[in-house]
Amino acid sequence: MSDLGELSFFLGMEFMRRGDGIVMHQQKYIGELLEKFEMESCNPLSNPSETNTKIDECSDEEKVDPTVFRQIVGSLRYVCNNRPDICYAVSVISRFMHDPRKSHMIAAKRILIYLKGTLEIGLLFPIGTNSAGSTLIGYSDSDWCGDITDRRSTSGYVFKFNNAAISWCTKKQAVTALSSCEAESKHIATRFHFIRQQVTNGMIEVQYCPTEVQLADGFTKAVKLDRFEFLRRSLGLVVCNSSMN
């Protein structure tokens, strides 16, 4: 074992210390992706996915190179390791890797264009803890029959510790829910019976979360720009070179 000094780079992840904590980002990796897929000269966009637009199989559209599409999707999935703001958009395009069409490629490149305009954004891990911040808090949400192809719902969650996002996920459910209650998965899976038991034991506290403060909202659907920017800030994504001393 050897001491290589203060951590600054690891497996494509970059780390920068500043007054209020440590920021994990992937500026170098994203820059390499933009160059690889010839997107370095594009004009940035403010949102990784279009609001109120659903992508389906698009079987009537022209096909695109599946190898290139899968390379883009695979690369973006790695960027999701510290960029929860693109998690939903990447999840959507991942559903069409078996037969990508023109609309799917456009949606994938839109995410790259968004990343170009947000190269300096990273995930902040704040310094210090307090009685409120040191609590593990999870947000869970789902849409209802949001997929226009098979009408399956999309679930999303994010966990925060010390006001920093540490785990997040967007996933299309395996079955079609017949009601919004089933879409929330509160009574149909064994693991939720376990959670109910932990609530009874006082180990977990479950609270209703209004939409306006539901941080998992952006993991289940594309939201409007002002809402998207609020959720991005709330997840702890900041501009690397700014400081809150």
N, C-alpha and C positions, 0 to 999 in steps of 0.2 A: 504494500500500500504506500502511496506517495501523496504528499500534500501539493496540490497544483494551485493553491491560492484561492482567492475568492471566486466563486462560481460566476461565470459570465456567458458560457455557451455549453449546451448539451443536447445532442441529437436534434439539431435544428431549432432548439429553443434558446432564446437569448434572455439574459437577466440583467436588469439595470437597477442599481440602488439609488434611491432618492430620499428626500427628507421624511416622507410619510410612509415609506415601505419599500418593497421590492416589486418591480414590474416585470412580468414574464411576457415576452413578445416574440414575433417571428418575422421581423422586417426583412432580414437577409433571405430567408426561405421564400417568403412571398414575392420578393423582388426577382428571385430566380425563376419562380413559376411564371410571372408575367413575361419574362424574357423568353422562356421555353415555349410558351404558347402564343408568342408574338402579340402580347397585349400591353406592352410597356408604354405605348404612345396613346392609349385610349383615354377618353374623357371620363373622369370619375363620376360615380352615381352615389346617392345618399342612402340607398336601401338595397339590400342584397336580393330582394324578390319583389315583384309587383303586387300591390295590394288589390284585393278583389279579383285576382286572376288565378284560375285553377288550371293545372297542367294535366292532360290525360295521355292516353297512349299515342295519340296523333298518328294513327296508322295510315292515314291518307297523305301524310307529308313525306318528303324525300328523306332517305336514310342518310346518316352521317357516319364518318369513320368510327366504328365502335372502339377501336384501340385508343384513339386520341381521347374520345369521350371518357372512357374508363380511366385513363391516365389523369385527366382533369379531376374527375370525381374522387379518385384515390388520393390525389394531392390535397384536395380541399378537405377531405375527411381528416387528414393529418393536421391541417390548420385549425380544425375544430377543437384540438386539444387545449388551446388557450383562447379561442375566439367563439364563445357561446352565441354571439350575435349572428353567426352564419349557420348555426346548427340546424334550424328548421329548413332553410333554403337548400342546404346540402342533402338533408334527409329526403326531400322531395325529388331531387334529380337522381338520387341513388336508386330510386324505384324503377328507373327505365334503362338500366345498364344492359339489359338483355337485348334490347332493340331500340337504340337511341335514334331519335328523329331530329329534324331541324329545330323545332321549338325547344327540345330538351337541351341542345347545344347552346342555343341562345340564352336559356336560363342559367346554364353552367357558366358561360362567359360573363353573364351579368354579375355573378358573385365575384369573379376575378376583377371586374371593373370596380365593384364596390370596395374590394380589398385594396386596390390601387389608391383610392382616395382616403383610406384609413390605415395606411402602412404604419403609422406611428402609434396606433392604438394597441395597448396591451392590458393584461389582467393584473390588477394591483392586489398585493397581499400586504395589508396595513401593518404597521409596527404597533405592538402593544395589544393588550386585551382588557376588557372590562366585563362587568357582570352580565351585561346584555349581549355584548359582541361575542363572548366566548361560548354562547349557546349555539348548538347545532340546529339550524332552522331549514326546513324543506318546504318547497312550494310544488304542488302537483296540480295539473290541469289537463283537460282534454276537450277537443271539439266534438261535434256529433255528426257522424256520417260525412266528414269533410272531403273524402276522396271521391271524385265524381265518376271514377271507373267502377269501383266495387262498393262504394258507400261505407267503407270502413273508417273508423275514427282514428285520430292521431292523439297519442298521449305524450305529455312532456313533463319533465320535472327538473328542478335545480335545488341544490343544497348549498347553504352558505355557512361558513364558520368564521368568526371574527370579521364579519362583514365582507368576506371574500368568497366568491363562488368557487367551490371545490369539486363539484360533480354536477353534470347535467346530461340530459338525454332527450331526444325526439324519436318517437317510434310509432309506426302504424300498427294498430291492433290486429291481432291474428284473426278475429272474427268480426262480423258485422253486428253492431249493437242495435237492439230494437227500441231503445229509449235512451234519453240523456243520462239516466241513472246508471244504466248498464255501461254506458261509455265511460263513466267515472270509475268503473271497476271496484265499487265499494263492497260488493257482497257476492262476487262470483269467483273469487280466487282464494286459494288456501292461504297465501301469504298475508292477505288482508284480515283473515281470522286471527293470525298471529299478532298483527298490529292491534286489533281490537283487544286482544288479551293484554298486550303491553299498556294500552290505555287504561284498562281496568286496574292494572298493577301500579299505575302512576308513573311509569317509565317514559311514556310519550304523551304529549298533549296535542290533540287535534283541534284546530280552530277553523271556522269558516273564513275564507279569504275573499273579500270583495274584488271585483274585476280591476278596479283602478289601482290596487296594490298587489295584484297577482303577478309575481315575477315570472311564472311559468307560461304566461299568456303568449309570449313570443315564440315558444317552443311548439305550439300547436297550430299556428296559422301566421300568415303574413299580416302585419299590422301597419297602420298609417305611420307616416314619418315621425310626427311628434311623439306618438306612443312608442315607436321603435327606439327613438333616442332616449326617452325616459327609461325604458327597460335596460338599454345598454349601459347607461350610467349606474343604474341600480344594481347591476350585476358586478360592478367594480371595474369596468373597462374604462381606461383613462388614456390620455395622450402621454406617451413615454417621457417626452422632454419637458412636461409641465410639472410643477411641484406645488404642494400645499403645505409649505412650512408654516 
